Amino acid sequence: MKKTIDQSAKRLRSESEIRAAWGECSTPLVSIICTSYNHSKFIEEALDSFLIQKTTFPFEIIVFDDASTDSTQEIIEGYVKKYPNLFVPLLQKENLWQDRGVSGTVTVAYPNARGRYMAMCDGDDYWTDPLKLQKQVDYLDKFSEVSLCFHNAEIVNEEGSFVGDFHPGPDSQFLDARYIISQGWRIATASMMFRSKYLKQNMPSWLKYAPSGDYALHLLLSHYGYLYGLKDKMSVYRNNPNGLHVEFGKRMFFLKSGLKLLDDFDKETKGEYWSSIQKAKIRLWFRWLIGRYVSFIIKGVKIFRKKATQSS
């Protein structure tokens, strides 16, 4: 069953209707950060899910597209024409990640954000609750010791059919740095809202080179406060079978890069979590070695089959 946006919010409001609820205030409290690359099949669902948000505060929609080769940028430009005072398009002609190994989200989108909070959503994911932003802002306004607020999500496949639930944390839902170090990436991108000041005050250079940008962000923010999870399901994570986190070879790459990321975080925090980081690195090395062994077996089977075919 496909998860859809709340039917009561299906009709998109005009820009003036959205802004009418904000009163005299015009400076965005929340900067929505949407990163896309060749998401033409999905980007409209993501952008529509931003426009259905019902808030008492202003928000802006920053869309960073990393030089898509399909029609994603044209679709984004269509939304900009309809909502010129809501959208901030950052459309690249050169792919920063593929050409330079640099995260455009970190180097381009984050610096352009004006909000006290940033809310994340990739161009192939989307939100399902029109009160998502309001709920997370209310929580972060109330609890200053929390640096990032997330929530549960649903997982769908590329066709939009339900696959499972994305439940990232323990029952307590309060996650500290040591938990994040030990568990790795467990928080859906589209569920995150965090305090912008921690990136404005200190943007470590290793963050822009991290292949697993979400996990790097979780580590950094967990150093400044708790990560808290609301139990509401308010977004959908699309599990693309051709995605970076799925392909075996790239899984191996992420395991190896995770080791460097932990070393970078250890230096950043001056050894505060050294013991937890060493345990996490041992687990990563073990998984990497198993992966190498599996890769060797798969390669051997392919060679055997090829020789058997040639000899028959």
N, C-alpha and C positions, 0 to 999 in steps of 0.2 A: 504494500500500500504506500502510495506516495504522500509524503508530508507536504502540506500546502500552507501558504500564508493564511492567517486568520481571515475567514470570509467576510467578517464585518468590516475589514479594512481593505477589501479587494479593490474598491474604486480609488484610484489615485487622486489625491487632492491637488489643487493648483498651488503654486508657490505662495500666493497671497493667503490662501486658506491655511497653509502650514504655519506661516509666519504670524498669523493673527493670534495664535495662542501664546506667543512669546511676549506680548506687551511692547513696552518701549525699548527693551533690551535687544541689541543686535549683535553683540560680540558672542561668538559661539562658546558655549560651556564645554561641548563635546566635539571633537574632531573625529569623524568616521574615516578610517583609513582602509581603502579597498585597493588591493593589488591584483592586477590581472595580466595574463599572457595567453593569447589565443583562447579566450573564453567566450567566443561569440555565441556558442550554444547556451550559455548559462548566465551571462552578465546581466541581462535584463531582469532575471529573477532576483539577483542580488540587489541591483539598484532600486527595484520596486520595493524590496523589503526595507530599505532605508527610508523611502518616502512615506511609508505607512506609519512611521513612528510618531506616537502622540506624546509630546513633551511640553512642559511648562517653561522650558529653556531653549535657547537657540542652539542649533548644531550646524556644522558644515560637513560636506561630503567630499573628501579628497580622494580622487581616483588616480592611482599611479599605474600606467600601463607600460610594460617593459618591451616596447616595440613589437607588438603583435603583428603577425603576418596575415591574419584573417581580418574579419570586419569588426573586431572588437572596438577599435578606436572610433570608427564611424558611428557605432551604436552609442558610445559614450558621448560623442559630440552632439548627438540628437537629444540626449537628456540635458546637456548643458544649455542648449537653445531654449528648452522649455523651463528650466530652473536655473537661470544665470546667477542668481544670488545665493544658491545653495551649493552648487557644484564647483569644485576647484580641480580642473583637469590637468594632470601632469603626464602628458603623452610623449613618450620617448621615440626618437628615430633610431637610436642605437641601443641594443640590448645590453644593459649594464652587467647583468649576471653572467650571461654566456660569453660576452666579449672581454669583460674585465674582472669577473669574479667578485663583483661588488653588489651588495644588496641595495637596490633602488628604494626599497621601503625605508631603510635606515638612513640613507644619504640624501634622498630627495623628499619623500613623503613626510617623515617625522619632522624635519626642520621647517616645513611649511605649515604645520599644524598650529592653530592658535588656541585650541581649547585647553581647559584645565585637565580634561580627561581625553584619552584616545580610546576609541572602540574599533576593533579589528574585524575584517571580514574579507576573505579572498573572493575573487570574482566568480568562482565556481561553487561557492557556498551561499547560504542566505539565512535571513532571520525569519522567524515564524510568529513572534509575539510583538504586537504593536507597542507594548509597554516595556519592552526590553531595556531600552536606554534609560527610561525613567526609573525603573526598579534598581538598576545598577548605580545610577547617580545618587539616588536616595540612600543607598547603602554606603557608598564611599563618602558621602557628605557626613554621615553619622559616625563612621569608624575610621579615624585618622590613622590607626595603626595598620590598616590594610592597604597594600600598595597596588594590588590587582584583584579585581572581582571577575569571576567566571561563572559559568552555569553548565548544566547538563545539556546534551545535544543528541540528535538522532543521526544515524549514519545511513546514507542512501548510496546506491550504485550510480553509474553514469546515466542510466535511464530514469533515475529518480525513485526506484523501488526501495522500500525499507530493508535494511540489512541488519541493523542492531542499534543499541544505545551506546552513547559515548558518555560513560560515567567515570570522570577522571580521578576522584579522590576518595578518601575514607569517609566514614559516616560523620566524623567531626567537621569535615569540610574546611578546616583551617590547616593550610599547608605552609610549613616553614622551609628554610633553605635546605636543611638536611634531607627532608622528604623529597624535594625536587631533585636534589643531586642523586638520590638513590633510585628514584622511579623513572627519571627521564621525561620524555615528551608524553604527557597524558591529558593535556588541556586543549580542547578544540579552539582553533584560531578564531572562529566567528563568535566565540563566547566571551572573549576577553575585553575588559575595559580596565585601564590602568591610569595612574597619575602621571601626567606628562612631565612634571618637574624633575623626575628622576633621570629622564633622558636629556632634558634641557641642561641640567646641572652637570651631568657627567655622562658623556657618550663615549664609552671605551672604544678604541679603534678596532678591537677584535670582533665587535658586534656586527660591523658591516661586512665582514668576511665569513661569518659563520654560515655554513650550508643549512644548518637547522636553526633558522632565525627565531622561531618560536621558543625553542628550548633555551637558547641563549638569552632571550628576553625574560623568560621565567626565572632563570638563574639570577640575573642581575636584579630583578625586582624583588626576589625573595630575600635578597641581602638587605633591602630597605624596609621590608614589612612582610606581613602575612599575605598569602594568596588565599582568598576566601571563595568558596563555591556555593552559589545559590542552587537549590534543588530543582528549580523550574527548568523545563526543557524549552529553550527559546531560539534554537538555531539548528541548522542542518549542515552536516559535514559530508561532502561528496567524496566517496572512496573511488577515485579514478584508477582502474586497473593498470593504466599506463603512467600513473603518477610517480613522483620521485620516491615516495615512501613505500612503494610496492615492488618495483623491479628489483630482482635479487642483487644484481651487480651494484645498484645504487644503495641498497640496504647496507651492503658491505662498506661502501664509501662513507655512509653516514655513521656507521659504527666507528670507523677509524677517525673520522673528523671529530667525533664526540670526545675522543681522548684528548685531542688538542684543545677543544673547547673547555674541558674541565681544567686543564693546565692553565689556560688563560684566566679562567674564573678564580683559580687558586691564587694566582699572582695579583689579580685585581683586589682580592679580599685579604691579601697578606697572610695567607695560611690559616685563616679563621676556621675553615671547614676542612682542613687537610686530611683528617682521619676519614671523614665521610667520602671525600673525593678519592682517596686511595682505594677504598672498598668498591666504589663505583667503577673505577678504572679496571680493577681486577675482573669484575663481572663483564665489562665491555671487551677486554682482551679475550676472555674465555669464549664469549659469543663470536668474536671475530675469528678465533682459531677454529671453532666448529664450522663457521661459514666457509673458511678456506678449505677445510676438509671436505665439506659437502660439494664445494665447487670443483675440487679435484676429482671426486667420484663422478660427478656429472660429466666432466670433460672426458674421463676415461671411458664411460659408457658410450658417449658420442663417437669416440675414436673406434671402439670395438664394433659398434653398429656399422660405421662407415666401411671398415675392413671386411666385415661379414657380407655387406651388400656387394662390395667389389669382387669378392671371391665366389659369389654365387652365380 
